[in-house]
Amino acid sequence: MPLKRLLLALALAASGGCGGAGEAKDTTSLRFEIGSNPGDLSARAQLAQRADSEGRPGEAIRELLFVKERRDLGEQESALLAKLLDCRGRQRLELGDSGALADFQTAASLGGLVDSKKMSDAYALCAVTALRHSSEFRQAEAKACLEALDEKHIYRRWDKVEGLSLSNLERLWSWFATAGAKRHALKIAQAWVNAGGREAVHLAQWQSLHRWWFGKSRPLLPASAASALGNASTALERFTASSDREFADQSVTIKSLAAQWGAAGWTTTVNEIVGGYRIDPALADRRARRFADSSAYGLREAAFLAELFYRLGDRGRARDWAQELADRAPKLPAAQEAAGHAHAVSGQVERAGIFYTVAAAASGDGGATWGRAMRAYLAGEEPLAAIAAGRRAIGLTARGWDMLLLFEVALAQRKLGRDDQATKTLEALWARFPVADQAAAKVLAAANENGPQSSFSLLGPIRQRLGFPRLPTAKYPTAK
């Protein structure tokens, strides 16, 4: 029977043919065995060894963790997983992913040697990640992480800053501000001002934090410190500010995408994936998977693949890779936001909202996160969802810094045919400006009636937080 002969041939190939059970199996045979029997732990352990030797540490970690959940690892398997998790933990630490702590802890439990400085940095990162939240539960989590540090570590003074020198206060608040825990940064910065801090650069940083939280154009300052600061930005300047509102130029070609993203070494891989996609999308999937598994962490690779497939016009695959990005870094706000963008532009409004809610809560600046969500919904032609996101953003943004949000809500209302509501929203916007600047603001708004969808990049606004450099971008809004 031809079918029986075919099945026998496949079985012989999967078992190594006539070479005997002791002969090493290749990657294809091992994957065939796992596909036939997903619970074959021996095949998975062998595949992990193969993947590591062939330069696919991401796949090796995935298989070994699967085995570890179901049985104790052997000595060689434990050593390999400890090495790989230490590597992934370092990569996570570099990009601000607090999941680094769990990787280091697991590596240490398997007998791996984890650098004590890296472990301390991971505890500190875990703490500041928790402090982006306002809940008492998360603050207790932060306290537990910081107590694992050395008693003399400056970060342990996060809630007891009395008596610290000005330089230590500056160091402590800079750490919080850089990591996104702006509320705690503001508290410590205020303590620095109250203690006599007057250095101009740090005063400007404190003023920026104060405006972010309170929305006033200029906080009250001791007379001796006021002269150290420049003039406060005008309402018109705030309306045109491009910080965190950037969209990559859509004219960037697929061919130049790797170079534009600061990853020129990936050009050959990009060409292979794009070439495979034009032949058969399944071929592109295999090449993309191999590329993503070439790194122990794979965050930057998954992010890049999401953007690549978005540029190829395949929003479904872009969404799948953004979902994987979120799965690889569940504690990294930028990764959750990226998944939200991919779902928003592909019509998955409810699913996008879940990711945005998680990202906003973990980011330390929910207003900025929901503002970017609104722009993604606008780019995905989802004006109703854009309005809802915009209202959330406005509610979380200090008055006087919400002009662009009001403008984009008005754009979304017009797209829905709600012209009366749009008119009222714009009236509220013009009221934010002095009478002398209202005409200029209206001209600027008229030049940007198309909104962000005219130059939208899937991950452009959060590219830096995923490990990529900032690109020259089209600033929005800009005058013609």
N, C-alpha and C positions, 0 to 999 in steps of 0.2 A: 504493500500500500504506500503510495507516494507520501501521504501525510505522515504516516508513522515513521518513514525513513527520515523525513525532514525534522520531526521532533527528536528522533534519536541523535541526529547530527548536531542539533542545537544543544542537547544534553551533554554530548561528548565534548563539544566546544566549551561549554560552561564549566566542565569538570577538568579541563586541561587535556582533553583528547585521550591519547593512549600513553601519555607521559606519566600517569600515576598520580595518586593523591598528594604526594609529597612535593610535587613541582609547584613553584610559585605561580600564581595566577596573575594575569594582566588586569589592567583597570577595567577594560570592557567586560571581561568574564566576571569580575567581582560585582560590577554594577548589574549585570544580568542576574546574578544570584540574589542580590538584594531586592531587585525588582520582582523576582519570583517569590521571594520569602523575606519580607521586610524585617522579620524578627531574627534573621541570621546574624547574631552578634559577632561571630568569628569572621564572617565576610566583611562586616563593617570595620572591625579592627584592622584587618588586612588592608582594606581600602584606605583607611586613615594613614597607614604607613606609606602606602603608595602615593597618596596625594601629597604628603609632606615631602617625599623624595623628588616628586615631579613639579614642585613649586606651587602647590595649591593649598596653602595653610588654612584658608577659610573652610575648605571642604574637610580637611583633617580634623579641625576643631568640631565641626558639626557632627561628624561620625563618632568621634570619641566621646563627646558629651551624651550622645544617644546611648552609647554602650554603658557609660558611667551611671546613667539613671537606672540601669537594669541589672548590673552586676558590678562587683569590684574589679577595678582595673589591675592588670598585671604590672610588674615593676617597669618594664619597658614602655608600656602604654602610659603609665602614670608620668614617667619622666618626659615623654613626648608632649602630653597634654599640658603639663606644668610649663614647659618651655614655650609652647604656643600661646598659652593664656598670659604669660608674662609679657610676651611680645604684643599681644592684642591690648593688654592693659596699658602699656606704654603709649600705644597709638591713641587709645581712648583718652588718656590723660592729656595728651598734647592738644586734642580738640575740645577739651572741656567736658567730656562725657563722664559723669560720676559712676557709670558702670565699671570704670577702671578698678574701683575698690573691690568689687565682687570677683573680678578676674584675678587680682593679686592675692586675695584671700584664698581662692580655690587653688591657685598655683602653689601657695605656701602649704596648704593642707595636703597636697600631693607630694610634698617633699622638695619642691622647687625653691631656689634661692632668690628671693625678691629683695631688691634694693630698698633699704630702710627709708631712704630719702623719698623714693617714689611712693612707698606706702604712706608716708606722712602727707605727701602732696595729695594722694588720693583721698585720705580722710578729710583734708581741708576742702577739697573740691566737693566731696559729698555734703559737707556742712553748708557750704555757700549755696549749693543747689537747693538744699532744703530751706535756706533763709530767703530765697526768692519768694516763697509762699508767706502768707500772713497768718496762717493757722498756728495755734499753740502746739498742735501735734507735730507739725513739721519743725517748729523751733526746738522742741524736745529732741527730735531726731538730730538736728544740727548740734545741739549741746553734747549728745552722746558721741558724735563723731569727733568733735573738738577735744573732748576729754581723753581721747585715745592718743592725742599728741603729747609731746614732752611738756612737762609742767611750765617750763620757761618759754614755750613757744608763744610768739606775739599774738597769734590768732586766737588763743584761748581767752584773750581779754576782749572778745567781741562785744560782750554785754556789760563789761566793767572797765570803762576807759578812764575813770578818774585817776589822776596821777601820772598818766602816760605823758612822755615828752611830745613836743610838737612833731618831731620827725617820726616817732612811732605812730602817732595819730594819722599823719599823712600816709604812712605805709599801710596802715590798717584800712583806712577808708578807700585808698586807691585799689586795694585788693577787692573789696566788696563792689566798688563801682565797675571795675573791669569785668568781674564775674557776673554782673547783672543784678546783684542784690542792692538796688538803688536806695530803698528805704533805709536800710541799715547804714549804707554809705552816707546818706544825708544826716543821720543822727550823729555819726562820728565826726563828720565834717563840721556840724554845728558846734560840737564840743571843741573842735580845733579853733574855730573862730572865737568862741567864748574864752578859750585859754590864751588868746592873744595872737593867733596865727594871722599873719598879714602878707605873706608872700604872694605876689600878684598872680602867678599861674594857678596856684591852689585856690586863691580867692575866686578866680574865674570859674574853676571847676565846681566849687561850692555853690556859687551863684547859679550855675547851670542846673545843678541838682535841685536847688530851691525852686527855681522856676518850673522845673519838670513836675514837682509835687504840688506846689501852691498856685502856679499859674500867674503870679504877679510879675510885672515887668522887671522889677528890681527889689530884692529883699532889703529890709532895713539893715544898715551897717553902722558900726561905730564911725564917727567922723574921721578918725585917723586911718581907717581902712578904705573909705569910699573912694579916695583918690587913686587907689591902686587898680581900679576897675575901669574898663572902657565904657563907652555908651551902650545902653541897652538896645537890643535889636528892635526895629520898628515892626508894626503889624505887617506891613508890606514885605519886609525882609523875611519874616517868619512864614508868610504865605508862599514864598518862592524857595524856601529852604528845601534842599534835596536829601538831607540826611535820612537814611532808612527808607527812601522813596525812589529808589533807582530801578530802572528797567533796562536790560541789555538791548543793544541795538539789534533788531530782528534781521538786519542785513548780514549779520555774521553767517558765513556759509558753513555747511557741514564739514567741508574740507579743512577749514581753519579753526574749527571749534576747539580742538584740543589745545592749540597754541593760544587761542584767545582766553581759555580758562587757566592758562599757566601750567598746562600739562602736556608740553610738546612731546615728551617721551611716549605719549599714548597715541601718537598719530598713526602708526602702523596698525595698532589694534583697532582704532576707529575705522580705518579703511577696510579692515577685514570684516568687521561687524556690518558696516554699511553695504559692502559688496555681497556679503551673505544675505542680507535683508532683501536685496534686489533679486537674488536667485530664489530664496525661500526663507520666509520669516523664521521658520523652525531652526534653520542653520544659524541665523543671527542669534537666536536664543541660546544655542549651545556655546557659541563663541563669547557671548556676553556673560554667561555663567562662568566660563573658564576665566575670563578677565576679572570678574568680581571675586572669585575665589583665590586670585593670585596674591591677595593680601589677607593677613590674619583678621583684620578689622573689616576692611572692605567698604567703609563708609563713603569715602570720596569716590570710589569706583561706582557704587550704587547710585550716588547723586549724579555723577556724570552720565551714567546710562539713562537715568530718568530724563535728563535734559536732552540727550542725544535722540532718544525715541520721540520726545516731544517735537524736536526740530524736524524729524522725519515724518511728522504728521500722524504718528501712531500713539494716540493719547491713552489707549488701553495698556500698551506696554509701558508707557511712561508712568502710568498710575501703578502698575505692578512693581516697578523698580522703586518708586517712591514709597510704596507700602513696605518693601523689603528694607529700605533705608530706615523707616520708622521702627521696624522689627529689630534691626541691628543696633539701634541706639534708642531704646525706649525712654531713657531719662534725659535725652538731649532735646531741648525745645526746638532747635532748628530742624532736626530730623522729623519731628512730629508736624511742624509747620509745612515742611516740604511735602509730606504726604497730603496735608490739607490742600495745598495748591494744586497738586496733581488731580485730586478728586474734584476740586472746584471747577477746573477748566474742562473736565470731561463729563459734567452734568451730575456728579454724585454729591448733591448738595448736603444731604443729611450726614453722610459719611464724612465729608469735609468738615462739617461743623464739629464733629466729635474730636477730630485731630486738632482743630483750631482751639477748642476749649482746653484741651490738655496742654497745648503749647503756650497759650496765654497764661494759664495758671502757673506754669513752670518757668516762664521767661523773666519774671520780675518787672515786666512792662507790658501789661495786657493791652493797653491802648494802641501801642505800636503794632502788636501782633494782629489785632482785629482790623487795624487800618490796612495792613498788607492783605489780610483775608478779603476785605472789601474789594481791593483792586483785582485780586484773582477772580472773584465772582464776576466783576465787570468784564474782565477779559474772557471769561467763559460764557458771557451773555446770560448771566443769571442775576438780573437787576433786583428782584425781590430779596434774594439772599444777600445781595450787596447792601441793600438798605438796612437789613437787620444787623449785619456785621458793622456797618458804619455807625449805627446808633450805639452799639456796644462800645465801639472805639471812642466815640465822643464822650460817653459816660465815664470812660476811664482816662480821659485826657484833660489836663488842666485848661481852664478857659483862657483863651488868648493864644493857644497853640493848636486849636482845632479847626482852623480856617480851611485847610485843604480837605479835611474830612467832610466838612459841611458842603464844600463845592462838589465833591464826588457823590455824596448822598443826593444832591440836586440832580446830577447827571443820571443816576439810577432812577430817580423818580420820573424824569422826563422819558426815559426808555420804557417805563411802564405806562406812559400816557397820563401821569398825574401832574399835569402842568401847574395846577393851583398849588399843590404841595411844594413843587420845586420852586415856585416863585416865593413862597413864604420862607423856605430854607435859604434861598439866596438873600432875602431881606435880612435874615439873621446873620448871614455871612457879612454883608456890607456894613452892618452895625458894629462889627469887630474892628473896623478901620476908622481912623480919623477922617473927617469930612474931606480934608485936602487930598487924601490918598484913595478915596473911593473910586474916582474915575480911572486911575491907573490900575486898580485891582480888577475892575470890570473889563478893561482891555485885555489884561493878562488872562482872565478867565475865558474870554471869548476866543482866545488863541488856542485854547486847549479843550474845546468842546468834545473831542473824540475820546478823551480820557485815557487811562493807562493801556487799554487794549490795543492802541496803535503801536506800542513798542513793549510787548510783554515777554519776559523770559521766565520760564517756569521757576527756576531757582535763583535767578539773578539777585533779588533783594537780600537773600540770606546766604549768598555764596561764600562770603568771608567766614561765616560761622561754621561752614562745612569744610574748611581747610583750603579754600581757593583764594587767590589774590583778588583784590578789587580791580575791576576793569573800567576803562573809559566807557561811560554810559550816557544814554540820553536822559537828561534831567527833566523831571516833571513836577510842576508845570514850568514851561519856559515860554517866553514870548516868541512870536514868529520873527 
